Amino acid sequence: MGKSGSRRDFTREQVAQLAARLMAEDGIQDFAFAKKKAAQRLGVSAHHHLPDNAEVEEALRVFQGLFQRGEQAAWLLHLRREALEAMRLLERFNPYLTGSVLSGTANHHSDINLHLYTDSVKDVELFLMDRGIPYRSGEKRVGQGEDGRSVPVFVVERRGTVFNIAVFSPNDLRVPLRAPDGSSTGRAKAAQLEQLIGNAGQPAD
């Protein structure tokens, strides 16, 4: 690899590391915004080949492991328990967990992102209303299939934690989710989350 290629890789790594630090310390949750802000601070052109989400997420894991290990692990476990409780409450709507609480990079700034797969958005809204759960409704752009699209979202705040609850059709489970940069996005059912929580209580090898 030539010198220009090495410089490009080094700059890409710098952007990923600074974007990760901004997400860890400043509470930025959007990968694209974190990368853009990091590039601006480093004087990198917007046309430069920036790191993808997976590279920033890996840099975030490294940063958290070095500087926030105990604190971050405790918050992650707390958020996963909150997510599991919400998923049990919303069981009839086939809930899945996604985002940083699933991937393991969530901290005290993070929201919990749930996806419901149901035939009726109205039923979800009535469910929240009947239980006296305050919410804000709106839409969210998601990457799915060849083109992104907007889906209904209910935002609920409970015990200081924000839940972003996106509602999909049951047929959408057949279509992989993807981030804006094209990388795949994971999702997990309550049983998988229970296993993650259980594993967190086991001693490390």
Secondary structure, 3 states (H helix, E strand, C coil): CCHHHHHHHHHHHHHHHHHHHHHHHHCCCCHHHHHHHHHHHHCCCCCCCCCCHHHHHHHHHHHHHHHCHHHHHHHHHHHHHHHHHHHHHCHHHCEEEECHHHHCCCCCCCCEEEEEECCCHHHHHHHHHHCCCCCEEEEEEEEECCCCEEEEEEEEEECCEEEEEEEECHHHHHCCEECCCCCECCEECHHHHHHHHHHHCCCCC
